[in-house]
Every structure is written in structure tokens, then in C-alpha cells.
């Protein structure tokens, strides 16, 4: 296969809810991730942000750094200000040999708010799009000059959540903007990850593989829950354990020559979903699914 399998530390410890997995050391996350079979990790809140410190820690476990989340506020500040804010993150990813930067716009976002229902999530106006699209395109061009692809992460509770919003971002920007396809977030938003894979295969530079528990999702929408409440109820799980058709998602990527990372990112309450058990399940399922698609 031309792809590599990574995992996000959300399986063990949660960035949006630090109380989940708070007592779990980074060493446990890394050791169990490697034991489950993964080749790399994305960043989390327990990772040191100094390459000289982080590099030997990962090396002890035979792991690479895949990428790391960056939260932009391009609706609120210009590209120069955004580049200055992002500089420590860019420098770390570059020093660690990463090829993509996970990027999401979080101006006005409610995904981290425990009491705000998702029906109140922000939606950009036409005027907002006229500001945002050229700014993110320029940010991406500058990032590419530093050796990193911008991998735009559509995310529940943010200004780019739905399939239509993803399509609009892709239409208003050029190939300087890469897409991070997140199967779980797009399913949560009512979209079709397989359709997005077919439509945007040439722009997809990173993939987050999380599955969706359809019954939990239906209940979360019926109750208009905040995003984090749905997470605690178990709306997400690892690939192959829910309703996402991964064969239909991965085949268009394989046909387009995708050669990046497939990252298991399935935030759950580690007290309910034993991390090593689910890491192994996600890895083994994804190996089988990727082998079928990529050969």
C-alpha cells in the first residue's frame, strides 16, 4: 500500500475535554498506539512543542509525527497576523518532517462549548466568504512555500461543517488549498463522505477516519445536543465499527493516487471505550479496508 496509518491521541486523552484521560501519561498513549500497529501520531495537548524534545520521545517508540491541529481566526485577522500566530506550529511541523498542517477556522465556533446546542453553530454570510476565501488561499500559499500543505478540516460546530460549505470552499479556492476529509464529521453534518471523496479526490491531502454510531447521532440531533455532549454519548467510534461505508470512501482516493496518511481519530470517553482495545480495532479494520481499496 502507498499509504500509512496513524492515530490521534483523542483515543486516550481529549483536547476539548482535558478531564477525559487526564491521568493518562503521553508515554502510555504512544506505547499503546505503537502496540496497536500505528506508524505515527498527530499532536495532542500532552505533546511537547519543542522538536528537540519531541523527536527522541517519538523515536523511542518508532513513531513519526503525522501532523497537528491549527485553529485559525482568518475571519478576524489578516494573513500577516495569522502567519505570526501560526509560526511556532509551522516551525514544529517543519522540523518534524510533516507534510501537511491540519487547519480549521474557529472564529465564532461552538464545538468546544459544553452548553451551546449545535443548532446555534455559526454560518458564514456571502460577505464573510468574500473575506475568508482569499485570506485562507493566501495563507495556504505561504504555508506551501514553507513546505507544508494546508489540509482544511471541516468540523462540527464551525463555519465550515456541511457538504455544501466544503464544496463552496473548494470552488472559491484553487489547488493551494488541500482538503482533510473527516468521515465522522461529515457524516455527523448530514453529508456523504463517499460523495465528497469522489468529488474532491484530487484535493484531499489528509484523511481522518472516524466512524459514526447512527442511533446515537439520531438521538443527539433530536435532542439538539452540544457537540461535546454527543461525543460523551458515544456518537463516534473507530472505522469499521459504525455506519460509514469505508470501501466507498477509500476507493476514489486510491484511484486518484492518494499517498498520504489515514488517521484514526475517534474521540470517545476512555472510561467507556478502552483505548488500547479501540486502537487495535481501528487499526485492524483500517488495514483490511485500506488493503481492499489500495491493494
Phi, psi and omega per residue, in radians:
X1 nan 2.608 -3.133
X2 -1.638 0.083 -3.089
X3 -1.985 2.883 3.098
X4 -2.175 2.658 -3.110
X5 -1.855 2.227 3.091
X6 -2.203 3.086 3.135
X7 -2.510 2.670 3.067
X8 -1.735 2.502 -3.110
X9 -1.183 -0.037 3.074
X10 -0.995 -0.376 3.072
X11 -1.061 -0.550 -3.073
X12 -1.862 -0.673 -2.975
X13 -2.609 2.334 -2.926
X14 -1.809 2.275 3.138
X15 -1.270 -0.693 -3.114
X16 -1.341 -0.459 3.082
X17 -2.242 1.418 -3.047
X18 -1.029 -0.326 3.117
X19 -1.184 -0.381 3.085
X20 -1.383 2.030 -3.123
X21 1.272 0.385 -3.068
X22 -1.030 -0.600 -3.074
X23 -1.525 -0.044 -3.097
X24 -1.456 2.065 -3.128
X25 -1.216 2.701 3.075
X26 -0.979 -0.700 -3.113
X27 -1.024 -0.640 3.110
X28 -1.157 -0.769 3.114
X29 -1.003 -0.863 -3.065
X30 -1.170 -0.778 -3.120
X31 -1.096 -0.753 -3.111
X32 -1.281 -0.599 3.073
X33 -1.080 -0.753 3.104
X34 -1.179 -0.697 3.110
X35 -1.058 -0.619 3.123
X36 -1.262 -0.295 3.058
X37 2.011 0.026 -3.070
X38 -1.357 2.641 -3.111
X39 -1.703 -0.252 -3.094
X40 -2.786 2.907 3.137
X41 -2.243 2.546 2.856
X42 -1.475 2.873 -3.120
X43 -1.228 2.684 2.996
X44 -2.522 3.137 -2.997
X45 -1.236 -0.168 3.120
X46 -1.712 0.009 -3.113
X47 -1.479 2.326 2.990
X48 -1.110 2.569 -3.083
X49 -1.848 0.382 3.040
X50 -1.947 2.081 -3.073
X51 -1.015 -0.634 -3.125
X52 -1.140 -0.483 3.100
X53 -1.522 -0.741 -3.049
X54 -1.251 -0.676 -3.038
X55 -0.984 -0.877 -3.136
X56 -1.198 -0.470 3.097
X57 -1.136 -0.843 3.107
X58 -1.148 -0.671 -3.110
X59 -1.076 -0.620 3.127
X60 -1.048 -0.463 -3.115
X61 -1.810 0.053 -3.130
X62 1.171 0.633 -3.057
X63 -2.048 2.628 2.995
X64 -1.825 2.751 2.975
X65 -1.491 2.183 -3.086
X66 -1.416 -0.929 -3.100
X67 -3.110 -2.895 3.090
X68 -2.871 2.578 -3.105
X69 -1.177 2.337 2.974
X70 -2.197 2.252 -3.123
X71 -1.786 1.920 -3.124
X72 -1.626 2.849 3.064
X73 -2.351 0.934 -3.071
X74 -1.246 -0.267 3.012
X75 -1.314 -0.252 -3.060
X76 -1.990 -0.339 -3.095
X77 -2.518 2.780 -3.061
X78 -1.404 3.095 -3.027
X79 -1.167 -0.660 3.112
X80 -1.033 -0.797 3.139
X81 -1.151 -0.656 3.137
X82 -1.180 -0.730 3.111
X83 -1.085 -0.685 3.116
X84 -1.125 -0.734 3.124
X85 -1.146 -0.611 -3.075
X86 -1.453 -0.200 -2.968
X87 -0.938 -0.815 3.128
X88 -1.048 -0.658 3.135
X89 -1.208 -0.783 3.105
X90 -1.022 -0.792 -3.113
X91 -1.085 -0.701 3.138
X92 -1.161 -0.842 -3.131
X93 -1.078 -0.729 3.137
X94 -1.108 -0.784 -3.116
X95 -1.136 -0.479 -3.110
X96 -1.605 0.072 3.070
X97 1.370 0.353 3.117
X98 -1.292 2.724 3.139
X99 -1.949 -0.299 -3.134
X100 -2.302 2.707 3.003
X101 -2.102 2.094 3.074
X102 -1.207 2.154 -2.960
X103 -2.328 2.233 3.053
X104 -2.386 2.450 3.052
X105 -1.446 2.146 -3.072
X106 -2.022 0.101 3.013
X107 -0.996 2.246 3.122
X108 1.258 0.014 -3.024
X109 -1.151 2.644 3.138
X110 -2.154 0.142 -3.042
X111 -1.110 -0.425 3.140
X112 -1.683 0.069 -3.111
X113 -1.593 2.129 -3.023
X114 -1.374 -0.220 -3.048
X115 -2.070 -0.029 -3.086
X116 -1.736 2.086 -3.139
X117 -1.198 2.709 -3.050
X118 -1.203 -0.285 3.065
X119 -1.135 -0.276 -3.138
X120 -1.753 0.278 -3.112
X121 -1.177 2.699 -3.055
X122 -1.293 2.574 3.072
X123 -2.293 2.268 -3.133
X124 -1.326 2.466 3.005
X125 -1.461 2.988 3.055
X126 -1.013 -0.685 3.121
X127 -1.123 -0.651 3.084
X128 -1.095 -0.772 3.142
X129 -1.069 -0.644 3.134
X130 -1.137 -0.489 3.056
X131 -1.428 -0.829 -2.963
X132 -1.226 -0.824 -3.010
X133 -1.023 -0.879 3.132
X134 -1.169 -0.545 3.131
X135 -1.189 -0.804 -3.109
X136 -1.216 -0.560 3.091
X137 -1.121 -0.741 3.115
X138 -1.192 -0.703 3.075
X139 -1.023 -0.760 -3.137
X140 -1.124 -0.692 3.115
X141 -1.101 -0.736 3.120
X142 -1.173 -0.657 3.110
X143 -1.132 -0.728 3.137
X144 -1.092 -0.606 3.090
X145 -1.133 -0.342 3.079
X146 -1.644 0.061 3.071
X147 1.597 0.269 -3.110
X148 -2.185 2.383 2.967
X149 -1.409 2.409 2.923
X150 -1.393 2.105 3.111
X151 -1.888 1.720 -3.016
X152 -1.291 2.186 -3.077
X153 -1.775 1.727 2.950
X154 -1.091 2.442 -2.969
X155 -2.613 2.415 3.080
X156 -1.003 2.384 3.095
X157 1.478 0.130 3.131
X158 -2.073 3.135 -3.056
X159 -1.293 -0.263 3.028
X160 -2.179 1.727 -3.021
X161 -2.186 -0.755 -2.973
X162 -1.564 2.929 3.091
X163 -1.087 -0.693 3.128
X164 -1.115 -0.643 3.132
X165 -1.245 -0.649 3.031
X166 -1.072 -0.830 -3.138
X167 -1.034 -0.701 -3.125
X168 -1.170 -0.733 3.089
X169 -1.040 -0.783 3.141
X170 -1.118 -0.664 -3.112
X171 -1.250 -0.583 -3.082
X172 -1.503 -0.120 -3.135
X173 -2.232 2.932 3.141
X174 -1.855 -2.862 -3.047
X175 -1.173 -0.092 3.049
X176 -1.162 -0.388 3.127
X177 -1.716 2.075 3.010
X178 -1.628 2.742 3.132
X179 -1.903 2.304 2.918
X180 -1.636 1.993 3.088
X181 -1.522 2.031 3.088
X182 -1.915 1.886 -3.036
X183 -1.114 -0.627 -3.116
X184 -1.286 -0.793 -3.125
X185 -1.153 -0.677 3.139
X186 -1.204 -0.667 3.070
X187 -1.110 -0.754 3.109
X188 -1.013 -0.695 -3.097
X189 -1.345 0.017 3.128
X190 1.544 0.174 -3.136
X191 -1.596 -3.102 -3.105
X192 -2.118 1.792 -3.108
X193 -1.027 -0.592 3.131
X194 -1.165 -0.710 3.088
X195 -1.123 -0.757 3.107
X196 -1.078 -0.674 3.107
X197 -1.100 -0.704 3.131
X198 -1.212 -0.746 -3.068
X199 -1.235 -0.623 -2.966
X200 -2.126 0.386 -3.069
X201 -0.932 -0.667 -3.108
X202 -1.243 -0.256 -3.137
X203 -1.833 -0.175 -3.079
X204 -1.351 2.104 -3.103
X205 -2.047 -0.052 -3.128
X206 -2.799 2.590 -3.101
X207 -2.362 2.225 2.984
X208 -1.783 2.130 -3.074
X209 -1.811 1.713 2.980
X210 -2.245 2.573 -3.137
X211 -1.820 2.955 -3.049
X212 -2.192 2.353 3.015
X213 -1.567 1.874 -2.957
X214 -1.045 -0.705 -3.109
X215 -1.171 -0.680 3.113
X216 -1.174 -0.702 3.107
X217 -1.079 -0.789 3.137
X218 -1.029 -0.745 3.137
X219 -1.176 -0.718 3.139
X220 -1.086 -0.712 3.124
X221 -1.237 -0.684 3.124
X222 -1.090 -0.611 -3.118
X223 -1.616 -0.061 -3.120
X224 0.905 0.944 -3.076
X225 -1.325 2.703 2.884
X226 -1.114 2.748 -3.092
X227 -1.002 -0.817 -3.059
X228 -1.178 -0.510 3.068
X229 -1.161 -0.681 3.093
X230 -1.129 -0.683 3.085
X231 -1.054 -0.809 -3.134
X232 -1.109 -0.530 3.110
X233 -1.355 -0.140 3.061
X234 1.630 0.560 -3.119
X235 -1.133 -0.511 -3.134
X236 -1.835 2.652 2.999
X237 -2.629 -3.103 -3.080
X238 -1.398 2.779 -3.117
X239 -0.998 2.438 -3.140
X240 1.548 -0.010 -3.101
X241 -2.035 0.254 -3.101
X242 -2.582 -2.578 -2.955
X243 -1.696 -0.119 -3.088
X244 -1.267 2.347 3.094
X245 -1.558 1.586 -3.049
X246 -1.231 -0.482 3.071
X247 -1.062 -0.779 3.141
X248 -1.207 -0.481 3.120
X249 -1.345 -0.783 -2.976
X250 -1.407 -0.523 -3.089
X251 -1.070 -0.769 3.095
X252 -1.097 -0.562 3.104
X253 -1.188 -0.746 3.107
X254 -1.085 -0.754 -3.135
X255 -1.127 -0.509 3.123
X256 -1.489 -0.040 3.110
X257 1.459 0.419 3.121
X258 -0.990 2.311 -3.082
X259 -2.388 0.538 -3.118
X260 -1.791 -2.651 -3.135
X261 -1.588 2.544 2.848
X262 -1.924 2.044 -2.990
X263 -1.985 2.115 3.016
X264 -1.271 2.056 3.126
X265 -2.392 1.589 -3.008
X266 -2.300 1.466 -3.086
X267 -1.156 2.202 3.088
X268 -2.481 2.909 3.039
X269 -1.309 1.998 -3.083
X270 -1.121 -0.300 3.066
X271 -1.289 -0.376 3.130
X272 -1.788 -0.564 -3.083
X273 -2.077 1.700 -3.050
X274 -0.942 2.086 -2.974
X275 -0.995 -0.845 -3.105
X276 -1.143 -0.679 3.116
X277 -1.043 -0.833 -3.118
X278 -1.285 -0.559 3.060
X279 -1.092 -0.793 3.097
X280 -1.089 -0.771 3.141
X281 -1.070 -0.799 -3.141
X282 -1.101 -0.743 3.131
X283 -1.117 -0.879 -3.058
X284 -1.139 -0.715 3.090
X285 -1.121 -0.731 -3.090
X286 -1.236 -0.607 3.044
X287 -1.025 -0.826 -3.135
X288 -1.114 -0.805 -3.107
X289 -1.160 -0.723 -3.137
X290 -1.218 -0.649 3.114
X291 -1.096 -0.709 3.130
X292 -1.115 -0.649 -3.065
X293 -1.468 -0.745 -2.997
X294 -1.722 -0.300 -3.139
X295 1.438 nan nan
